[in-house]
Amino acid sequence: AVEVGLGLVRLVEGAQNSPLLRRIAGIRRQLASDLGYLLPPVRVTDNLALKVREYVISIKGVEVARYELPQGCDLAISTSRNAQPIEGMQTKEPAFGIAAVWIPAERAEIARSAGYTVVDGVSVLGTHLSEVIRKHAHELYSRADAKKLLDRVSEENPKAVEDLVPKLLSLAVVQKVLQNLLRERVSIRDANTILEALGEAAGMTRNPVLLTEYVRQAIRRMVVKPYLNPNGDLPAFFFDPALEHVIESAIEHGENASHLNLAPQAIRQVLDRVGRAVGPLENPMVAIAGSASRYFVRQMVEASLPNLTILSHSEIPAGVKVISLGMIQ
């Protein structure tokens, strides 16, 4: 849900033709294309308790983001380190936390010529909403969504579904695997391959963590594709085998769950090592770990280094050249 202050009500006037609702419709289409997930409808209402030009984004009734759009201003975001300083109100762009400047709308062309990307308030809100949804897509993905995915696949490949649910895996486990994929922004569009991979792995385990890793390897090209450079190479950091061994030795796999039994101080030390090696990350970056530790390394870095994607050696497709950026040790 999106709630807006009275000063932003004009963004939703005109029902489906309003600037904000058109933007939301575009976000839903883009998510379906990028992640293979059709987002449920977004409820948009006004809220007199908010500041005049403030908005709040909520998920399941709980606020997850809030921002204020100054009257008559556009947001100027520097596109290069060499951009000339411009006058305005310093701020941070809400979706990614990038340094930006609020400028009067009439100065937009001046800012563009100085090397800035300039966006209006609707675009700021729309980008913020899109990023919040991508970050929390795994929480929004319901049991009913998983059932719709199975129904869709069964129309073309009924055997893949019949042999899997509920004979080998429950719908709840399939949902959990799909949520695990979405949590790391892996597209679930190739549902056919995902379900066939689950059918193969279900004979060995019903543990959602292990099943997720098996599926990721089955759709490795889709997993890796967003991080390839224009030449088709994969720039990445590598985890030192000794550090990986410390993590792997603390992992316990059960029939239905996996746990990392690492002391908080040890986790802090791992995070410090990762942080020192990769530095501050303004753009998405990749680090490669062993398949046994990948899932838990990602869990550890998720909060403090959201731009760091953790891949496993087993997920790199044949023919993809990996360019080493350094060692995490």
C-alpha positions as a printed Julia matrix, in Angstrom:
329×3 Matrix{Float64}:
  0.0     0.0     0.0
  1.03    3.59   -0.67
 -0.32    6.45    1.45
  0.2    10.06    0.33
 -0.13   13.42    2.06
 -2.69   15.96    0.79
 -0.07   17.76   -1.31
  0.46   14.59   -3.37
 -3.2    13.74   -3.97
 -2.92   15.16   -7.52
 -0.67   12.17   -8.34
 -3.66    9.83   -7.97
 -6.39   12.03   -9.43
 -7.96   10.6   -12.55
 -8.11    7.01  -11.29
 -6.26    4.59  -13.61
 -5.03    7.46  -15.8
 -3.34    9.23  -12.88
  0.48    9.56  -13.04
  1.08    7.34  -10.02
 -1.33    4.53  -10.93
  0.05    4.41  -14.48
  3.53    4.14  -12.98
  2.43    1.32  -10.65
  0.92   -0.58  -13.59
  4.29   -0.27  -15.35
  6.1    -1.55  -12.25
  3.86   -4.62  -12.13
  4.55   -5.37  -15.8
  8.29   -4.91  -15.3
  8.34   -7.21  -12.27
  6.48   -9.89  -14.2
  9.09   -9.61  -16.95
 12.16   -9.43  -14.69
 11.24  -11.78  -11.84
  8.37  -13.82  -13.25
  6.21  -12.61  -10.35
  2.86  -10.87  -10.83
  2.56   -8.43   -7.94
 -0.87   -8.18   -6.28
 -2.68   -4.83   -6.67
 -1.16   -1.85   -4.82
 -3.67    0.11   -2.73
 -3.17    3.9    -2.92
 -4.89    6.2    -0.39
 -4.44    9.66    1.11
 -3.55   10.08    4.78
 -4.23   13.34    6.64
 -1.75   12.34    9.37
  1.19   12.6     6.95
  3.09   15.78    6.13
  1.62   17.58    3.13
  4.09   16.13    0.58
  5.09   12.95    2.35
  4.36    9.37    1.33
  4.57    6.04    3.14
  4.99    2.56    1.64
  3.58   -0.33    3.69
  3.69   -4.1     3.34
  0.97   -6.14    5.03
 -0.05   -3.07    7.02
  3.45   -2.29    8.34
  5.41    0.77    7.23
  8.68   -0.1     5.46
  9.6     3.23    3.82
  8.81    6.94    4.06
  9.98    9.98    2.09
  9.08   13.61    1.42
  8.92   15.31   -2.0
  9.55   19.09   -1.83
  7.07   21.32   -3.67
  8.07   22.36   -7.21
 11.36   20.47   -7.15
 13.04   17.78   -9.25
 15.75   15.43   -8.03
 19.19   15.79   -9.65
 21.42   12.72   -9.39
 25.07   12.86  -10.39
 25.93   10.43  -13.19
 29.7    10.81  -12.84
 32.28   11.76  -10.26
 33.27   14.7   -12.47
 29.84   16.34  -12.39
 29.95   20.03  -11.48
 28.46   20.98   -8.08
 25.04   22.59   -8.38
 22.96   24.63   -5.95
 20.1    22.95   -4.19
 19.02   21.01   -1.13
 21.36   18.05   -0.5
 19.58   14.74    0.09
 19.78   11.03   -0.6
 17.76    9.36   -3.32
 15.36    7.07   -1.39
 15.54    3.85   -3.43
 19.31    3.31   -3.39
 20.62    5.93   -0.95
 22.61    7.75   -3.65
 23.64   11.35   -2.9
 21.38   13.76   -4.82
 20.18   17.37   -4.88
 16.66   18.81   -4.89
 16.55   21.67   -7.39
 13.76   23.96   -8.63
 12.06   22.29  -11.61
 12.93   25.23  -13.88
 16.66   24.54  -13.37
 16.4    20.97  -14.68
 18.09   21.69  -18.03
 20.99   23.47  -16.31
 21.5    20.41  -14.08
 21.41   18.04  -17.07
 24.06   20.06  -18.89
 26.19   19.89  -15.71
 26.17   16.07  -15.86
 23.15   15.15  -13.73
 20.17   12.88  -14.32
 17.02   14.8   -13.36
 13.8    13.03  -12.34
 10.43   14.32  -11.2
  8.55   13.43   -8.03
  6.43   10.67   -9.59
  9.59    8.95  -10.87
 11.23    9.23   -7.45
  8.21    7.63   -5.78
  7.87    5.01   -8.52
 11.53    3.97   -8.37
 11.38    3.87   -4.56
  8.26    1.68   -4.66
  9.78   -0.64   -7.27
 12.94   -1.15   -5.2
 10.94   -1.77   -2.0
  8.86   -4.4    -3.81
 11.95   -6.15   -5.22
 13.54   -6.17   -1.77
 10.44   -7.65   -0.14
  9.07   -9.78   -3.01
  9.82  -12.99   -1.1
  7.57  -11.82    1.75
  4.74  -10.98   -0.65
  4.95  -14.29   -2.52
  2.06  -16.3    -1.09
  0.97  -19.93   -1.09
 -1.72  -18.92   -3.6
  0.98  -17.45   -5.89
  2.88  -20.75   -5.76
 -0.33  -22.65   -6.6
 -0.93  -20.38   -9.62
  2.59  -21.1   -10.84
  1.99  -24.86  -10.56
 -1.34  -24.54  -12.38
  0.33  -22.58  -15.18
  3.07  -25.19  -15.65
  0.6   -28.08  -15.48
 -1.18  -26.77  -18.59
  1.95  -27.43  -20.69
  3.84  -29.97  -18.58
  1.32  -31.76  -16.34
  3.71  -34.62  -15.54
  6.25  -32.28  -13.9
  3.61  -31.1   -11.45
  1.86  -34.45  -10.91
  5.11  -36.19   -9.98
  6.2   -33.37   -7.65
  3.26  -32.06   -5.58
  2.17  -33.57   -3.28
  3.94  -36.9    -3.99
  7.48  -35.68   -3.32
  7.16  -32.15   -1.91
  4.39  -30.18   -0.24
  3.17  -26.92   -1.73
  4.67  -25.16    1.31
  8.18  -26.4     0.48
  7.84  -25.38   -3.18
  6.68  -21.93   -2.03
  9.69  -21.64    0.3
 12.13  -22.46   -2.52
 10.5   -19.85   -4.77
 10.67  -17.33   -1.92
 14.38  -18.11   -1.43
 14.98  -17.38   -5.13
 13.03  -14.11   -5.05
 14.83  -13.02   -1.89
 18.05  -12.91   -3.94
 16.24  -11.42   -6.95
 16.53  -14.55   -9.04
 13.8   -14.74  -11.67
 11.27  -17.58  -11.32
 10.01  -17.05  -14.88
 11.43  -20.38  -16.07
  9.03  -22.27  -13.83
  9.26  -25.43  -15.96
 12.98  -25.88  -15.32
 12.59  -24.96  -11.64
  9.93  -27.63  -11.05
 11.84  -30.28  -13.02
 14.96  -29.52  -10.93
 12.9   -29.84   -7.75
 11.59  -33.18   -9.0
 15.17  -34.44   -9.43
 16.4   -33.13   -6.07
 13.36  -34.13   -4.02
 14.46  -37.78   -4.12
 17.55  -36.77   -2.1
 16.23  -34.12    0.29
 13.23  -32.07    1.36
 15.37  -29.36    2.92
 14.37  -26.02    1.26
 17.92  -24.64    1.55
 19.48  -27.58   -0.29
 16.64  -27.63   -2.81
 17.15  -23.92   -3.51
 20.85  -24.44   -4.2
 20.03  -27.31   -6.57
 17.5   -25.17   -8.46
 19.93  -22.24   -8.71
 22.44  -24.51  -10.43
 19.75  -25.74  -12.83
 18.91  -22.16  -13.89
 22.5   -20.9   -13.64
 22.39  -18.83  -16.82
 19.46  -16.81  -15.47
 21.17  -16.46  -12.06
 24.42  -15.12  -13.5
 23.14  -13.08  -16.46
 22.43   -9.78  -14.57
 26.06   -9.58  -13.41
 27.91  -10.16  -16.69
 29.78   -7.23  -18.19
 29.24   -6.17  -21.85
 31.86   -8.72  -22.97
 29.99  -11.56  -21.27
 32.63  -11.89  -18.52
 31.91  -12.05  -14.79
 33.99   -9.72  -12.56
 33.98  -11.19   -9.03
 35.77  -11.49   -5.7
 36.7   -14.95   -4.4
 36.41  -16.31   -0.87
 39.59  -17.74    0.59
 39.19  -21.54    1.06
 40.29  -21.25    4.73
 37.52  -18.73    5.44
 35.0   -20.9     3.62
 36.05  -23.88    5.72
 35.29  -21.95    8.93
 31.77  -21.25    7.67
 31.13  -24.71    6.22
 32.19  -26.47    9.42
 29.52  -24.5    11.34
 26.64  -25.52    9.04
 24.22  -28.25   10.07
 21.76  -29.72    7.56
 18.62  -31.46    8.79
 15.8   -33.18    6.92
 13.69  -30.01    6.81
 16.04  -27.14    7.65
 19.66  -25.95    7.77
 21.36  -23.89   10.48
 24.57  -21.89   10.84
 26.01  -22.42   14.31
 28.53  -19.6    14.24
 29.0   -17.29   17.22
 27.97  -13.63   16.7
 31.59  -12.53   17.16
 32.75  -14.95   14.44
 30.03  -13.66   12.08
 31.18  -10.1    12.8
 34.76  -11.09   11.91
 33.6   -12.61    8.6
 31.66   -9.43    7.78
 34.69   -7.28    8.63
 36.86   -9.35    6.28
 34.31   -9.08    3.48
 33.9    -5.34    4.04
 37.67   -4.73    3.95
 38.06   -6.68    0.71
 35.17   -5.24   -1.3
 35.05   -1.71    0.19
 31.93    0.49    0.01
 29.66   -0.81   -2.74
 27.68    1.77   -4.71
 26.95   -0.67   -7.53
 26.06   -4.39   -7.52
 29.1    -6.63   -7.16
 29.66  -10.4    -7.05
 31.65  -12.64   -4.73
 32.07  -16.36   -5.39
 31.95  -18.95   -2.62
 31.67  -22.73   -2.46
 28.22  -24.23   -3.02
 28.16  -25.6     0.54
 28.57  -22.17    2.16
 27.02  -19.82   -0.45
 23.53  -19.62    1.07
 24.77  -18.75    4.55
 27.38  -16.29    3.35
 24.58  -14.45    1.56
 22.48  -14.5     4.74
 25.35  -12.92    6.66
 26.07  -10.07    4.21
 22.46   -9.35    3.21
 21.8    -6.57    5.73
 25.15   -4.76    5.73
 26.15   -5.29    2.07
 22.89   -5.56    0.09
 24.73   -4.78   -3.17
 26.97   -7.83   -2.81
 25.61  -10.89   -4.6
 27.03  -14.25   -3.55
 27.3   -16.89   -6.27
 28.75  -20.38   -6.02
 31.35  -21.93   -8.3
 28.69  -24.43   -9.42
 26.46  -21.64  -10.69
 28.93  -20.27  -13.24
 27.88  -21.5   -16.72
 30.46  -23.14  -18.93
 32.1   -20.59  -21.19
 31.72  -17.65  -18.8
 35.1   -16.14  -18.0
 35.48  -15.01  -14.38
 37.69  -11.94  -13.85
 39.15  -11.89  -10.33
 38.73   -8.62   -8.42
 40.6    -9.94   -5.38
 40.46  -12.42   -2.51
 38.32  -12.21    0.63
 40.46  -13.73    3.37
